[in-house]
Amino acid sequence: MKVTSQALALLSATLLNTSSAFTSVHHHRAISTTSSLKVTNDLFVEMTSETGAAAAAGTANTHSSVETYYGDTLKESADLLTNACCTAARPAPQIAQAISNIHPDVIKKYYGCGFCVPDEVEGMTILDLGCGAGRDVYIASQLVGEKGRVIGVDMTAEQLKVAKETQAYHADKFGFDNVEFHEGLIEKLDDIDSLTDGSVDIIISNCVINLCPDKEAVLKSCHRLLKPGGELYFSDVYASRRVPQELREDEVLWGECLSGALYWNDFQNLAKQCGFKDPRLVEDAPITIENKKVQDKIEEMGHKNLEFYSATYRLFQLDCLEPHCEDYGQAVIYKGTIPRFESGWSLDDHHFMEKGKVFPVCGNTYNMLKETRFEKHFDFVGDWSTHYGIFDGCGTSMPFKSSIDGVSTKGGGGGGGGACC
């Protein structure tokens, strides 16, 4: 990717200092969303008094910076300075076909790090957070079909202008118009009247939540808006450790989706606190910062070993999930009935279920299939009468397989073979 000194100067002038807020772990069946915590390492921010005022000012600065960067500074995907917000994996055939139907002006303004539309979405209502110029909205529009609905939300007027101006083009191309767009912050979804509690089947987001200063507010809203059994299915950028303050304040790294990246374990704890009790990793890939100036800056600050990953997670809205994978002697048998996956299907990166084969699962995986739109595609074996302890192999190490061998798991349709965790 070609980078000029002019581009770097423009970006530095555009983005302002910012910081990121994280939240703490909580226990299953005791979810609390009442008060924020404050600790000395600046990972938690108490939104009160002077600290709250400073945090609010920082949030406003972040929103302004991101809006200017993605609205004015970036004119097309090629203007990005690193590959953090680029999708390297080859799309699945049905996604590639959907992309081929999308207006070139929308494709040109795509800034994402994955393909974040899950399987089995026909007739569903999908909400896209940070939809930009609408690429993923128009992909989802084709997959949900005429009876489905897709809602896009973005804070950047310039991006939404492209999405709305091409809406008639896509309606003519698809043979129906099932999309709507709203300008707003993804932390303030309450401001959008058409979004009501329990009204959405699936929420997607593509390399946007890392740009948001209040990630907790986003996840809480997602949990509230989803129907029981619905899911948040999204791609984003994560770090191998907590991003140091000096990097979080760096103008270039924030705009390039790196400074706002959550440490993977902070993300999992935050997701659990917001009601998503068992986050599941679908696929991941290492991010190589293909920009010498940016990479040199990180190393000069003493953070050479800080690693970034692009990862897709699915978070189910299911109150019946437990905080760990528990063994009840259960199993599932995949029927081979999900379109395009007649031989086998992956729930996540370590649950590939072959058609007709008995597949042992933990209680959480059992419920993720039994209590969601996937139920009709499985036969279920066992009940809840006997508990056999923790499911063998359920651990807490860094989940990204690509951190071990540097090989992306993206584009392969999920991992293979092994049972739960």
Disulfide bonds with the S-S distance in Angstrom:
Cys85-Cys257 2.09
